[in-house]
């Protein structure tokens, strides 16, 4: 009995396995699968030819059925497009988060800052009195990172903010608002939709926004696509995506534009937290009409790209007009505020001049300019009088001028009381028992004054 070669045994097993695979799965195993030419169209073998046939069919399907990325078309979105996205848990989170965040922003803007709105009834009429099922699209300039929700919340009454269904949907880039699961969950709970930069106007985020409009919802959009690079001084051109939101829905939405200024002071470039005590001016324009563009679409075969550009251009022109008007209004308000502040300072100075400073041991602290004007008035009124008028020394006049100048920096009430308390004793330092000087605080100064002038006679009366 001859000795069998071990290599021949393994070859026989491999051949039997190959035959079993062919008989069971009807697939011929290519012996030359390692070779590069096995996957080219002209290669022999059942597997290679089948793979290439299906690959060719897929390419033909994409070429014939789907438009390329450089072409534009009307992509309709069904109303049940986002039915799987709207879970019960997400709706519960929105019902809680939207009223809380909205009312906090409303109090912050109208309580810790000042908001002056022109044409607010236009937005309220479009939001609260539009026909049932009519979509609403608002567009505005983008100045700071917190334009939404701060500006949006300042325009709505608190009772509207309590119902999450009445509040807007908005779009945000995935690289800013959806970086991790925590931020994604938060922004989804406040009705923010993700969009990817560079994916075009036919991406899923835009389809979801159109679906919200098809359900009669409210979508807010920044047509510029990104924030202003110069702090809101200029506005960029409107992007083509806003044209798709207007034209590709089931019905034409009500498009309400508004422009604001002042958010660059609340959230300057590079700031991490908003500031308080600022002024924001908002101007709401009339709804924009696009019926002529719809008529052109119906009667002629105009490329879809031109229709999108026409809508975006009209929205951009309207926002530019509102931008010029709101800048003028903000400048007028600033001038009125400065005049009011100056008038308040004059009134405060007049009140301080009427105070009997001598009773506090401070002498006469009337400013030199006012004193000279008063002396001139008295000289004009009674030029022949022989009674000499009491005149202030040059040193007192200089001290009065210094007091007036210092008072301009201490208009705050607590600072004014602190300065007056220090002025009672005519010095900021006293000597303690060890001979070293120390500063007297305002509360201690008032305490010493009350003990020296008011409590001491009361104590004597008790004895």
C-alpha positions in Angstrom: 0.0 0.0 0.0 1.6 3.2 -1.2 1.9 6.2 1.1 -0.5 9.1 0.3 0.8 12.6 0.0 -0.6 14.9 2.6 -1.0 17.7 0.1 -3.1 15.6 -2.2 -5.5 14.9 0.7 -6.1 18.6 1.3 -6.5 19.3 -2.3 -9.2 16.6 -2.5 -11.0 18.0 0.5 -11.0 21.5 -1.0 -12.3 20.2 -4.3 -15.2 18.3 -2.5 -16.1 21.4 -0.6 -16.2 23.4 -3.8 -18.5 20.9 -5.4 -20.8 21.0 -2.3 -21.0 24.8 -2.4 -21.8 24.7 -6.1 -24.5 22.1 -5.8 -26.1 23.8 -2.8 -25.9 27.5 -3.6 -25.4 27.2 -7.3 -22.4 29.5 -7.1 -19.2 28.6 -9.0 -16.2 29.5 -6.9 -13.6 31.2 -8.9 -10.2 29.7 -8.4 -8.5 32.9 -9.4 -10.4 35.3 -6.9 -7.1 36.7 -5.7 -6.2 38.0 -9.1 -7.1 41.6 -9.9 -8.7 40.8 -13.2 -11.3 38.6 -11.5 -13.6 41.6 -10.8 -13.3 43.4 -14.1 -16.3 43.2 -16.5 -14.4 40.8 -18.8 -13.4 38.3 -16.1 -14.7 34.8 -16.3 -16.8 33.3 -13.5 -20.4 33.4 -12.3 -19.8 35.5 -9.2 -17.9 38.3 -11.0 -20.4 38.6 -13.8 -23.3 38.7 -11.4 -21.7 41.4 -9.3 -20.9 43.6 -12.3 -24.4 43.2 -13.6 -26.0 44.4 -10.4 -23.5 47.3 -10.2 -24.4 48.4 -13.7 -28.1 48.3 -12.9 -27.6 50.4 -9.8 -25.6 53.0 -11.7 -28.3 53.2 -14.4 -31.0 53.6 -11.7 -29.2 56.6 -10.2 -28.6 58.2 -13.5 -32.1 57.7 -14.9 -34.2 58.0 -11.7 -32.4 60.4 -9.4 -31.3 63.9 -10.4 -27.7 64.8 -9.9 -26.4 67.2 -7.2 -26.0 70.0 -9.7 -29.6 69.9 -10.9 -32.7 71.4 -9.1 -36.2 70.0 -9.0 -39.3 70.1 -6.8 -39.0 67.5 -4.1 -42.3 66.9 -2.4 -42.5 65.8 1.2 -45.4 63.8 2.5 -47.1 64.8 5.7 -46.2 61.5 7.4 -42.5 62.0 6.6 -41.4 62.5 10.2 -44.0 60.2 11.9 -41.1 57.9 13.1 -39.1 60.9 14.4 -41.9 62.2 16.7 -41.8 59.9 19.7 -44.0 60.3 22.7 -41.0 60.9 24.9 -39.8 63.7 22.7 -43.2 65.4 22.7 -43.2 65.3 26.5 -39.8 66.8 26.7 -40.8 69.6 24.3 -44.0 70.3 26.3 -41.8 71.0 29.4 -38.6 72.5 27.9 -40.1 75.0 25.5 -42.3 76.9 28.1 -39.5 76.9 30.6 -36.8 78.1 28.2 -39.1 80.5 26.4 -40.4 82.3 29.6 -36.9 82.5 31.0 -35.7 84.2 27.8 -38.7 86.5 27.8 -38.0 87.7 31.4 -34.3 88.1 30.6 -35.0 90.3 27.5 -37.9 92.4 28.9 -36.7 92.5 32.5 -32.9 92.7 32.5 -32.7 94.4 29.1 -34.9 96.7 27.1 -36.7 95.6 23.9 -38.4 98.1 21.6 -40.6 96.5 18.9 -42.2 98.1 15.9 -44.9 96.4 14.0 -45.5 93.6 16.6 -49.1 93.3 15.6 -48.0 92.0 12.2 -46.3 89.0 13.7 -49.1 88.3 16.2 -51.8 88.5 13.5 -49.9 86.0 11.3 -49.2 83.7 14.2 -52.5 83.7 16.1 -55.1 84.6 13.5 -53.9 82.8 10.3 -56.2 80.2 8.8 -56.1 76.7 10.2 -53.5 74.7 8.5 -51.8 77.7 7.0 -48.0 77.5 7.4 -45.9 80.4 8.8 -42.3 81.1 7.9 -40.4 83.9 9.6 -37.0 85.2 8.4 -34.6 87.5 10.1 -31.0 88.6 10.2 -28.4 86.7 12.3 -26.3 88.9 14.6 -25.4 86.8 17.7 -25.4 83.1 18.6 -28.4 83.6 20.8 -30.7 85.5 18.5 -32.9 82.5 18.8 -34.4 82.0 21.4 -33.8 85.4 23.0 -35.3 87.6 20.3 -38.1 85.2 19.4 -39.1 84.9 23.1 -39.1 88.7 23.5 -41.7 89.0 20.7 -44.2 86.5 22.1 -46.5 86.9 25.1 -46.0 84.5 28.0 -49.3 82.7 27.4 -48.2 81.7 23.8 -44.9 80.5 25.2 -46.7 78.1 27.5 -47.9 76.0 24.6 -45.1 74.3 22.8 -47.2 73.7 19.7 -47.4 77.4 19.0 -43.7 78.0 19.2 -41.4 77.9 16.1 -39.3 75.2 14.7 -35.8 76.3 13.6 -32.7 74.9 12.0 -29.2 74.5 13.4 -26.0 73.0 12.0 -25.0 69.6 13.3 -21.5 70.8 14.1 -22.8 73.4 16.5 -25.9 72.1 18.2 -25.7 68.3 17.8 -22.1 67.5 18.7 -22.9 64.9 21.4 -26.0 63.0 22.7 -26.5 65.6 25.5 -26.7 68.7 23.3 -28.6 66.7 20.7 -31.3 65.8 23.3 -31.5 69.4 24.6 -31.9 71.1 21.2 -34.4 68.5 20.0 -36.4 69.2 23.1 -36.6 72.9 22.2 -37.7 72.2 18.7 -34.4 72.5 16.8 -33.9 70.5 13.6 -30.4 69.4 12.5 -28.9 70.3 9.1 -25.5 69.5 7.8 -23.3 72.1 6.2 -22.5 71.3 2.6 -25.2 68.7 2.1 -27.3 70.9 -0.1 -31.0 72.0 0.0 -32.4 68.4 -0.5 -31.1 67.0 2.8 -33.2 65.4 5.4 -33.2 68.4 7.7 -34.8 70.6 5.0 -37.3 67.9 4.3 -38.4 67.8 7.9 -38.8 71.6 7.9 -41.0 71.4 4.9 -43.0 68.6 6.6 -43.6 71.0 9.6 -44.9 73.6 7.2 -47.1 71.1 5.5 -48.7 70.4 8.9 -49.4 74.2 9.3 -46.5 74.8 11.7 -44.2 77.7 12.3 -40.6 77.6 11.1 -38.1 80.3 11.7 -35.0 80.6 9.4 -31.9 82.7 9.1 -31.6 83.2 5.3 -27.9 84.2 5.6 -27.1 80.8 6.8 -24.5 82.0 9.4 -23.9 84.8 11.8 -22.7 88.3 10.7 -18.9 88.6 10.8 -18.9 92.3 11.7 -21.3 92.4 14.6 -24.5 93.0 12.6 -23.3 96.1 10.7 -23.9 94.4 7.4 -26.1 91.5 6.1 -25.1 88.7 3.9 -27.0 87.4 0.9 -29.9 85.0 1.3 -29.2 81.4 0.5 -31.2 79.3 -1.9 -32.6 77.0 0.8 -35.2 79.6 1.9 -36.5 79.4 -1.7 -37.1 75.7 -1.3 -39.0 76.2 1.9 -41.3 78.7 0.2 -41.9 76.8 -3.1 -41.7 73.1 -2.4 -44.4 72.8 0.3 -48.0 71.8 -0.2 -49.1 75.4 0.2 -47.5 78.8 0.1 -46.5 79.9 3.7 -47.0 83.3 5.1 -43.5 84.8 5.1 -43.0 87.5 7.7 -39.6 89.3 7.8 -38.1 91.1 10.7 -34.7 92.7 11.5 -33.2 93.5 14.9 -30.2 95.3 16.2 -28.6 95.4 19.7 -28.0 91.7 20.1 -24.3 92.4 19.3 -24.1 94.2 22.7 -25.9 91.4 24.6 -23.8 88.7 23.0 -20.6 90.2 21.6 -18.3 88.1 19.4 -16.4 85.7 21.7 -18.7 86.2 24.7 -19.8 83.1 26.6 -22.7 84.6 28.6 -25.2 87.3 27.7 -25.0 90.7 29.2 -27.7 92.8 30.8 -28.8 96.5 30.7 -28.7 96.7 26.9 -31.2 97.9 24.3 -32.6 95.8 21.4 -34.6 97.3 18.6 -36.8 95.0 16.4 -38.7 96.1 13.3 -41.3 93.7 11.8 -42.2 94.1 8.2 -45.2 93.2 6.1 -45.7 89.7 4.8 -43.9 89.1 1.5 -45.9 88.3 -1.6 -44.7 85.6 -4.0 -47.8 85.2 -6.2 -46.0 86.5 -9.3 -43.3 83.9 -9.0 -45.9 81.2 -8.6 -47.6 82.4 -11.8 -44.3 82.3 -13.7 -43.8 78.7 -12.5 -47.2 77.7 -13.8 -47.2 79.2 -17.2 -43.6 78.7 -18.3 -40.9 76.2 -18.0 -38.5 78.2 -15.8 -35.5 76.3 -14.3 -36.0 75.5 -10.6 -32.8 77.2 -9.7 -34.0 80.5 -11.0 -37.2 80.3 -9.0 -35.3 79.6 -5.8 -32.9 82.5 -6.5 -35.8 84.8 -7.2 -37.4 84.0 -3.8 -34.2 84.3 -2.0 -33.4 87.6 -3.7 -36.8 89.1 -2.8 -36.4 88.1 0.9 -32.9 89.5 1.0 -34.0 92.8 -0.5 -36.8 93.2 2.0 -34.4 92.4 4.9 -32.0 95.0 3.6 -34.7 97.7 3.6 -35.7 96.8 7.1 -32.1 96.9 8.2 -31.7 100.5 7.1 -34.9 101.5 8.9 -34.1 99.7 12.2 -30.6 101.3 12.3 -32.2 104.7 12.0 -34.7 103.9 14.7 -31.9 102.6 17.0 -29.9 105.8 16.5 -32.9 108.0 17.4 -33.6 105.9 20.5 -30.0 106.3 21.6 -30.1 110.0 21.2 -33.3 110.2 23.2 -31.9 108.0 25.9 -28.8 110.2 26.2 -31.0 113.4 26.3 -33.1 111.8 29.0 -30.0 110.8 31.0 -28.6 114.3 30.7 -31.9 115.8 31.9 -31.9 113.4 34.8 -28.4 114.5 35.7 -29.4 118.1 35.6 -32.3 117.4 37.9 -30.1 115.5 40.3 -27.6 118.3 40.3 -30.4 120.8 41.1 -31.5 118.6 44.0 -28.0 118.4 45.4 -27.6 122.2 45.1 -30.7 122.7 47.3 -29.4 120.4 50.1 -28.2 122.3 53.2 -24.7 120.9 53.1 -23.6 123.2 56.0 -25.8 121.2 58.3 -23.6 118.2 57.4 -20.5 120.2 58.0 -19.6 120.3 54.3 -20.0 124.0 53.6 -21.4 125.3 50.3 -20.7 122.9 47.4 -22.4 124.7 44.6 -20.4 124.4 41.4 -18.4 127.4 40.3 -20.1 127.8 37.0 -23.6 127.8 38.6 -22.4 130.1 41.3 -21.0 132.6 38.8 -24.2 132.4 36.7 -26.2 133.0 39.9 -24.0 136.0 40.8 -24.4 137.5 37.4 -28.2 137.1 37.6 -28.3 138.8 41.0 -26.1 141.6 39.6 -28.4 142.1 36.6 -31.5 142.1 38.8 -30.2 144.5 41.4 -27.3 146.5 39.9 -27.7 149.5 42.3 -27.9 147.6 45.6 -25.3 148.6 48.1 -25.6 145.5 50.2 -22.6 143.3 49.5 -23.4 139.8 48.6 -21.6 137.0 50.4 -18.9 135.7 48.1 -17.3 132.3 48.2 -13.6 132.0 48.4 -11.6 130.7 45.5 -10.7 127.6 47.4 -14.4 126.8 48.1 -15.2 127.3 44.4 -12.5 124.9 43.4 -13.8 122.4 45.9 -17.3 122.8 44.6 -16.2 122.1 41.0 -14.4 119.0 42.2 -17.5 117.8 44.0 -19.6 118.3 40.8 -17.2 116.4 38.7 -17.0 113.5 41.2 -20.8 113.4 41.4 -21.0 112.5 37.7 -19.2 109.2 38.4 -21.4 108.4 41.5 -24.9 108.5 40.1 -25.7 105.1 41.5 -27.7 105.4 44.7 -25.4 103.3 46.9 -22.3 105.0 45.6 -23.9 108.4 46.2 -24.7 107.5 49.9 -21.1 106.2 50.3 -19.7 109.4 49.0 -21.9 111.6 51.1 -21.0 109.6 54.2 -17.4 110.1 53.6 -17.9 113.8 52.9 -19.6 114.3 56.3 -16.3 113.9 58.1 -14.3 115.7 55.4 -11.7 112.9 55.3 -11.3 109.3 54.2 -8.8 108.3 56.9 -8.5 108.6 60.6 -5.8 107.6 63.1 -6.4 104.6 65.2 -4.9 103.9 68.6 -1.8 102.4 67.2 -1.0 105.3 65.0 -1.7 103.6 61.7 -4.3 104.9 59.2 -7.3 102.9 58.2 -10.2 103.7 55.8 -13.7 104.3 57.2 -16.5 102.5 55.3 -19.7 104.2 54.4 -21.9 102.2 56.9 -19.5 103.1 59.8 -19.4 106.7 58.7 -23.2 107.0 58.9 -23.2 105.2 62.2 -20.7 107.7 63.7 -22.7 110.6 62.3 -26.0 109.4 63.7 -24.4 108.7 67.1 -22.8 112.2 67.2 -25.8 114.2 66.0 -29.0 112.3 66.7 -28.5 109.7 69.3 -26.5 111.9 71.7 -29.3 114.4 72.4 -31.7 111.5 72.8 -29.4 109.9 75.4 -29.2 113.2 77.3 -33.0 113.5 77.3 -33.3 110.1 78.9 -31.0 111.1 81.7 
